[in-house]
Amino acid sequence: MKHLVIAGYCLLLSATPLMAAQHAGPANTLNWNVQKTWKMDTEPLDFVQSLDNKKVFVLGSDSKVHIYTPDGTQLGSIPVAKDTTAIDIAPRGEMLYLVSRTGKSYTALDISVTQKIDITGAPFLGNENAPVTLVVFSDFQ
């Protein structure tokens, strides 16, 4: 009788993984949520985002590459040839690469964004109305 109980127990243990495999749901679960959505003024044809996630470049049907921040604030736009079919960028977005299928051409553009900094009331040294201002961010502690 003891051998029958042990044999039954072994049979039950070997069948458990088989039963679990037959009744198990999917092994992986896909989870997602929308982080940002914003509207554009033009029909997008191609896009790329910088690896540092600071700029989004969109090739529009209006023959311009529109440059946005990830929250949808437009930084500016660059006119491109009407036959531009694809874009790419350097990792930080400092170079913009354009490809034209019909024109069989490749163009590389060096781009930068000039940002205005409000220095009203800040201490300064030199001419207050100089065409260029050097701003130094430092910790005085």
MARBA-3410 file (N, C-alpha, C, O; in Angstrom, 1 decimal):
141
0.8,-1.2,0.0,0.0,0.0,0.0,0.9,1.3,0.0,0.5,2.3,-0.7 ~ 2.0,1.2,0.8,2.9,2.4,0.8,3.4,2.7,-0.6,3.6,3.8,-0.9 ~ 3.8,1.6,-1.3,4.3,1.8,-2.7,3.3,2.4,-3.6,3.6,3.2,-4.5 ~ 2.0,2.1,-3.4,1.0,2.7,-4.3,0.8,4.2,-4.0,0.5,4.9,-4.9 ~ 0.8,4.6,-2.7,0.7,6.0,-2.4,1.9,6.8,-2.9,1.7,7.9,-3.4
3.1,6.3,-2.8,4.3,7.0,-3.3,4.2,7.1,-4.9,4.5,8.1,-5.4 ~ 3.8,6.0,-5.5,3.6,6.0,-7.0,2.6,7.0,-7.4,2.8,7.8,-8.4 ~ 1.5,7.1,-6.7,0.4,8.1,-7.0,0.9,9.5,-6.8,0.6,10.4,-7.6 ~ 1.6,9.7,-5.7,2.2,11.0,-5.4,3.2,11.5,-6.5,3.1,12.6,-7.0 ~ 4.0,10.6,-7.0,5.0,10.9,-8.1,4.3,11.2,-9.4,4.7,12.1,-10.1
3.2,10.4,-9.7,2.4,10.7,-10.9,1.7,12.0,-10.8,1.7,12.7,-11.8 ~ 1.2,12.4,-9.6,0.6,13.7,-9.5,1.6,14.8,-9.6,1.3,15.8,-10.3 ~ 2.8,14.7,-9.1,3.8,15.7,-9.2,4.3,15.9,-10.7,4.5,17.0,-11.1 ~ 4.4,14.8,-11.4,4.8,14.9,-12.8,3.7,15.5,-13.7,4.1,16.1,-14.7 ~ 2.5,15.4,-13.3,1.4,15.9,-14.1,1.1,17.4,-13.9,0.5,18.1,-14.7
1.5,17.9,-12.7,1.2,19.3,-12.4,1.8,20.3,-13.4,1.1,21.2,-13.8 ~ 3.1,20.2,-13.8,3.6,21.2,-14.8,2.9,21.1,-16.1,2.7,22.1,-16.8 ~ 2.5,19.9,-16.5,1.8,19.7,-17.7,0.4,20.4,-17.7,0.0,21.0,-18.6 ~ -0.3,20.2,-16.6,-1.6,20.9,-16.4,-1.4,22.4,-16.4,-2.3,23.1,-16.9 ~ -0.4,22.9,-15.7,-0.2,24.3,-15.6,0.1,24.9,-17.0,-0.3,26.0,-17.3
0.9,24.2,-17.8,1.3,24.6,-19.1,0.0,24.7,-20.1,-0.1,25.5,-20.9 ~ -0.9,23.7,-19.9,-2.1,23.7,-20.7,-3.1,24.8,-20.4,-3.8,25.3,-21.3 ~ -3.1,25.3,-19.1,-4.1,26.3,-18.7,-3.5,27.6,-18.5,-4.2,28.5,-18.0 ~ -2.2,27.8,-18.7,-1.5,29.1,-18.4,-1.9,30.1,-19.5,-2.1,29.8,-20.7 ~ -2.0,31.4,-19.1,-2.2,32.5,-20.0,-0.9,32.8,-20.7,0.1,32.1,-20.6
-0.9,34.0,-21.4,0.4,34.4,-22.1,1.5,34.6,-21.1,1.3,35.1,-20.0 ~ 2.7,34.2,-21.5,3.8,34.4,-20.6,4.2,35.8,-20.4,4.8,36.2,-19.3 ~ 4.0,36.7,-21.4,4.4,38.1,-21.3,3.2,39.0,-21.3,2.2,38.6,-22.0 ~ 3.2,40.1,-20.6,2.2,41.0,-20.7,2.7,42.4,-21.2,3.8,42.8,-20.7 ~ 2.0,43.0,-22.1,2.4,44.2,-22.7,1.7,45.4,-22.0,0.5,45.4,-21.9
2.5,46.2,-21.4,2.0,47.4,-20.7,2.4,48.7,-21.4,3.6,48.7,-21.8 ~ 1.6,49.6,-21.6,1.9,50.9,-22.2,1.0,52.0,-21.7,-0.1,51.7,-21.3 ~ 1.5,53.2,-21.9,0.7,54.4,-21.6,1.2,55.6,-22.4,2.4,55.6,-22.8 ~ 0.3,56.5,-22.8,0.7,57.6,-23.6,1.4,58.6,-22.7,0.9,59.1,-21.7 ~ 2.6,59.1,-23.1,3.4,60.0,-22.4,3.0,61.5,-22.8,2.8,62.3,-22.0
3.0,61.7,-24.1,2.7,63.1,-24.7,2.0,62.9,-26.0,2.2,62.0,-26.7 ~ 1.1,63.8,-26.3,0.5,64.0,-27.6,0.3,65.5,-27.9,-0.1,66.2,-27.0 ~ 0.7,65.9,-29.0,0.5,67.3,-29.4,0.3,67.4,-30.9,0.7,66.5,-31.7 ~ -0.4,68.4,-31.3,-0.8,68.6,-32.7,0.3,69.4,-33.4,1.1,70.2,-32.8 ~ 0.4,69.1,-34.7,1.4,69.8,-35.6,0.6,70.6,-36.7,-0.6,70.3,-37.0
1.2,71.6,-37.2,0.6,72.5,-38.2,0.7,71.9,-39.6,0.1,72.4,-40.6 ~ 1.5,70.8,-39.8,1.7,70.2,-41.1,1.6,68.7,-41.0,1.7,68.1,-39.9 ~ 1.4,68.1,-42.2,1.3,66.6,-42.2,2.7,66.1,-42.1,3.6,66.4,-42.9 ~ 3.0,65.2,-41.1,4.3,64.7,-40.9,4.6,63.6,-41.9,3.8,62.7,-42.2 ~ 5.8,63.6,-42.5,6.3,62.6,-43.5,7.3,61.7,-42.9,7.4,60.5,-43.2
8.1,62.3,-42.0,9.2,61.5,-41.3,9.5,62.2,-40.0,9.3,63.4,-39.9 ~ 10.2,61.5,-39.1,10.6,62.2,-37.8,11.7,61.4,-37.2,12.0,60.3,-37.5 ~ 12.4,62.1,-36.3,13.5,61.5,-35.5,13.6,62.3,-34.2,13.4,63.5,-34.2 ~ 13.9,61.6,-33.1,14.1,62.3,-31.9,15.6,62.1,-31.4,16.2,61.1,-31.6 ~ 16.2,63.2,-30.9,17.6,63.1,-30.4,17.7,62.1,-29.3,16.7,61.9,-28.5
18.8,61.5,-29.1,19.1,60.5,-28.1,19.0,61.1,-26.7,18.7,60.3,-25.8 ~ 19.3,62.4,-26.6,19.1,63.0,-25.2,17.7,63.4,-24.9,17.4,64.0,-23.9 ~ 16.8,63.1,-25.8,15.3,63.4,-25.7,15.0,64.9,-25.5,14.1,65.2,-24.8 ~ 15.9,65.8,-26.1,15.6,67.2,-26.0,15.0,67.8,-27.2,14.5,68.9,-27.1 ~ 15.1,67.1,-28.4,14.6,67.7,-29.6,13.9,66.6,-30.4,14.3,65.5,-30.5
12.8,67.0,-31.1,12.1,66.2,-32.0,12.1,66.9,-33.4,11.7,68.1,-33.4 ~ 12.6,66.2,-34.4,12.6,66.8,-35.8,11.5,66.1,-36.6,11.5,64.9,-36.7 ~ 10.7,66.9,-37.2,9.6,66.4,-38.1,9.7,67.0,-39.5,9.7,68.2,-39.6 ~ 9.8,66.1,-40.5,9.8,66.5,-41.9,8.3,66.6,-42.2,7.6,65.7,-42.2 ~ 7.9,67.9,-42.6,6.5,68.1,-42.9,6.3,68.1,-44.4,7.2,68.3,-45.2
5.0,68.0,-44.8,4.6,68.0,-46.2,4.8,69.4,-46.7,4.7,69.6,-48.0 ~ 5.0,70.4,-45.9,5.2,71.8,-46.3,6.7,72.1,-46.7,7.1,73.3,-46.8 ~ 7.5,71.1,-46.9,8.9,71.2,-47.3,9.7,71.9,-46.2,10.6,72.8,-46.5 ~ 9.5,71.6,-45.0,10.3,72.2,-43.8,10.5,71.1,-42.8,9.7,70.1,-42.7 ~ 11.6,71.2,-42.1,11.9,70.3,-41.0,11.6,71.2,-39.7,12.2,72.2,-39.5
10.6,70.8,-39.0,10.1,71.5,-37.8,10.8,70.9,-36.6,10.9,69.6,-36.5 ~ 11.3,71.7,-35.7,12.1,71.3,-34.6,11.3,71.6,-33.3,10.9,72.8,-33.1 ~ 11.0,70.6,-32.5,10.2,70.8,-31.3,10.9,70.3,-30.1,11.9,69.5,-30.2 ~ 10.4,70.7,-28.9,10.8,70.1,-27.7,9.9,68.9,-27.5,8.8,68.8,-28.1 ~ 10.2,67.9,-26.6,9.3,66.8,-26.4,7.9,67.1,-25.9,7.0,66.3,-26.1
7.7,68.3,-25.4,6.4,68.7,-24.9,5.6,69.4,-26.0,4.5,69.8,-25.8 ~ 6.2,69.6,-27.2,5.5,70.2,-28.3,5.7,71.6,-28.6,5.1,72.2,-29.5 ~ 6.6,72.2,-27.9,7.0,73.6,-28.1,7.9,73.7,-29.3,8.9,73.0,-29.4 ~ 7.5,74.5,-30.3,8.3,74.6,-31.6,9.4,75.5,-31.4,9.3,76.7,-31.0 ~ 10.7,75.0,-31.7,11.9,75.8,-31.6,12.2,76.5,-32.8,12.9,77.6,-32.8
11.6,76.0,-33.9,11.9,76.7,-35.2,11.7,75.7,-36.4,11.3,74.5,-36.1 ~ 11.9,76.1,-37.6,11.8,75.3,-38.7,12.9,75.6,-39.8,13.3,76.8,-39.8 ~ 13.2,74.6,-40.6,14.3,74.8,-41.6,13.7,74.4,-42.9,13.1,73.3,-43.1 ~ 13.7,75.4,-43.9,13.2,75.0,-45.2,14.1,74.0,-45.9,15.3,74.1,-45.8 ~ 13.5,73.0,-46.6,14.3,71.9,-47.3,13.7,71.8,-48.7,12.7,72.3,-49.0
14.5,71.1,-49.5,14.0,70.8,-50.9,12.7,70.1,-50.9,12.4,69.2,-50.0 ~ 11.8,70.4,-51.9,10.5,69.7,-51.9,10.6,68.2,-52.1,9.6,67.5,-51.7 ~ 11.7,67.7,-52.6,11.8,66.3,-52.9,12.5,65.5,-51.7,12.9,64.4,-51.9 ~ 12.6,66.2,-50.6,13.3,65.5,-49.4,12.3,64.4,-48.9,11.1,64.7,-48.7 ~ 12.8,63.2,-48.8,12.0,62.1,-48.5,12.3,61.5,-47.1,11.4,60.8,-46.6
13.4,61.8,-46.5,13.8,61.2,-45.2,14.7,62.1,-44.5,15.5,62.8,-45.1 ~ 14.7,62.0,-43.2,15.6,62.8,-42.4,16.3,61.9,-41.3,15.7,60.8,-40.9 ~ 17.4,62.3,-40.8,18.0,61.7,-39.7,18.9,62.8,-39.0,19.1,63.8,-39.6 ~ 19.3,62.5,-37.8,20.1,63.5,-37.0,21.3,62.8,-36.3,21.3,61.6,-36.2 ~ 22.3,63.6,-35.9,23.3,63.1,-35.1,22.7,62.9,-33.7,21.7,63.4,-33.4
23.4,62.1,-32.8,22.8,61.8,-31.5,22.2,62.9,-30.7,21.2,62.7,-30.1 ~ 22.9,64.0,-30.6,22.4,65.1,-29.8,21.6,66.2,-30.6,21.2,67.2,-30.1 ~ 21.4,65.9,-31.9,20.6,66.8,-32.8,21.4,67.9,-33.3,20.8,68.9,-33.8 ~ 22.8,67.9,-33.3,23.6,69.0,-33.8,23.8,69.0,-35.3,24.2,70.0,-35.9 ~ 23.5,67.8,-35.9,23.6,67.7,-37.4,22.2,67.1,-37.9,21.7,66.2,-37.2
21.8,67.6,-39.0,20.5,67.2,-39.6,20.9,66.6,-41.0,21.6,67.3,-41.8 ~ 20.5,65.4,-41.3,20.8,64.7,-42.5,19.5,64.6,-43.4,18.5,64.1,-42.9 ~ 19.6,65.0,-44.6,18.4,65.0,-45.5,18.7,64.1,-46.7,19.8,64.1,-47.2 ~ 17.7,63.3,-47.1,17.9,62.4,-48.3,16.8,62.7,-49.2,15.6,62.8,-48.9 ~ 17.1,62.8,-50.5,16.1,63.0,-51.6,16.2,61.8,-52.5,17.2,61.5,-53.1
15.1,61.1,-52.6,15.0,59.9,-53.5,15.0,60.3,-54.9,15.7,59.8,-55.8 ~ 14.1,61.3,-55.3,14.0,61.7,-56.7,15.2,62.5,-57.1,15.6,62.4,-58.3 ~ 15.8,63.3,-56.3,16.9,64.1,-56.6,18.2,63.3,-56.4,19.3,63.8,-56.8 ~ 18.1,62.1,-55.9,19.3,61.3,-55.6,20.4,62.1,-54.9,21.5,62.0,-55.3 ~ 20.0,62.7,-53.8,21.0,63.6,-53.1,21.0,63.3,-51.6,20.0,62.9,-51.0
22.0,63.7,-51.0,22.2,63.7,-49.5,22.7,65.0,-49.1,23.6,65.6,-49.8 ~ 22.2,65.6,-48.1,22.6,66.9,-47.5,22.8,66.8,-46.0,22.0,66.2,-45.3 ~ 23.9,67.3,-45.5,24.1,67.4,-44.1,24.1,68.9,-43.7,24.8,69.7,-44.3 ~ 23.3,69.2,-42.7,23.2,70.6,-42.2,23.7,70.6,-40.7,23.3,69.8,-39.9 ~ 24.6,71.6,-40.4,25.0,71.9,-39.1,24.0,72.8,-38.5,23.8,73.9,-39.0
23.3,72.5,-37.4,22.3,73.3,-36.8,22.6,73.6,-35.3,23.2,72.8,-34.7 ~ 22.1,74.7,-34.9,22.1,75.1,-33.5,20.9,75.9,-33.1,20.3,76.6,-34.0 ~ 20.6,76.0,-31.9,19.5,76.8,-31.4,20.0,77.8,-30.5,20.7,77.5,-29.5 ~ 19.8,79.1,-30.8,20.2,80.2,-29.9,19.1,80.4,-28.9,17.9,80.6,-29.2 ~ 19.5,80.5,-27.6,18.5,80.7,-26.6,18.7,82.0,-25.9,19.9,82.3,-25.5
17.7,82.7,-25.7,17.8,84.0,-25.0,17.7,83.8,-23.5,16.8,83.0,-23.0 ~ 18.5,84.4,-22.7,18.5,84.3,-21.3,18.2,85.7,-20.7,18.9,86.6,-21.0 ~ 17.2,85.8,-19.9,16.8,87.1,-19.3,17.8,87.4,-18.1,17.9,86.6,-17.1 ~ 18.6,88.4,-18.3,19.7,88.8,-17.3,19.3,90.1,-16.7,20.2,90.8,-16.1 ~ 18.0,90.5,-16.8,17.6,91.7,-16.2,17.9,91.7,-14.7,17.5,90.8,-14.0
18.6,92.7,-14.2,18.9,92.8,-12.8,20.1,92.0,-12.3,20.5,92.1,-11.2 ~ 20.7,91.3,-13.2,21.9,90.5,-12.9,23.1,91.3,-12.9,23.2,92.2,-13.7 ~ 24.1,91.1,-12.0,25.3,91.8,-12.1,26.1,91.6,-13.4,26.0,90.4,-13.9 ~ 26.8,92.6,-13.9,27.5,92.4,-15.1,28.8,93.2,-15.1,29.0,94.1,-14.2 ~ 29.7,92.8,-16.0,31.0,93.5,-16.1,31.2,93.9,-17.5,31.0,93.0,-18.4
31.4,95.1,-17.8,31.6,95.5,-19.2,30.5,96.4,-19.7,29.7,96.9,-18.9 ~ 30.4,96.5,-21.1,29.3,97.3,-21.7,28.0,96.6,-21.6,27.8,95.5,-22.0 ~ 27.0,97.3,-21.0,25.7,96.8,-20.8,25.0,96.4,-22.1,24.1,95.6,-22.1 ~ 25.3,97.2,-23.1,24.6,97.0,-24.4,25.5,96.2,-25.4,25.3,96.4,-26.6 ~ 26.4,95.4,-25.0,27.3,94.6,-25.9,26.4,93.7,-26.7,25.4,93.2,-26.2
26.8,93.4,-28.0,26.0,92.5,-28.8,26.1,91.0,-28.4,25.2,90.3,-28.7 ~ 27.1,90.7,-27.6,27.2,89.3,-27.1,27.3,89.4,-25.6,28.1,90.2,-25.1 ~ 26.6,88.5,-24.9,26.8,88.4,-23.4,27.2,87.0,-23.0,26.6,86.0,-23.4 ~ 28.2,87.0,-22.2,28.7,85.7,-21.7,28.1,85.5,-20.3,28.3,86.3,-19.4 ~ 27.4,84.5,-20.2,26.7,84.2,-18.9,27.4,83.0,-18.2,27.7,82.0,-18.8
27.8,83.2,-17.0,28.5,82.2,-16.2,27.6,81.7,-15.1,27.1,82.5,-14.2 ~ 27.2,80.4,-15.1,26.4,79.9,-14.1,27.4,79.2,-13.1,28.2,78.3,-13.4 ~ 27.4,79.7,-11.8,28.3,79.2,-10.8,27.6,79.2,-9.5,26.7,79.9,-9.2 ~ 28.2,78.4,-8.6,27.7,78.3,-7.2,28.7,79.1,-6.3,29.8,78.7,-6.3 ~ 28.2,80.1,-5.6,29.1,80.9,-4.8,29.1,80.4,-3.3,29.6,81.1,-2.5
28.7,79.2,-3.1,28.7,78.7,-1.7,30.1,78.2,-1.3,30.3,77.7,-0.2
END
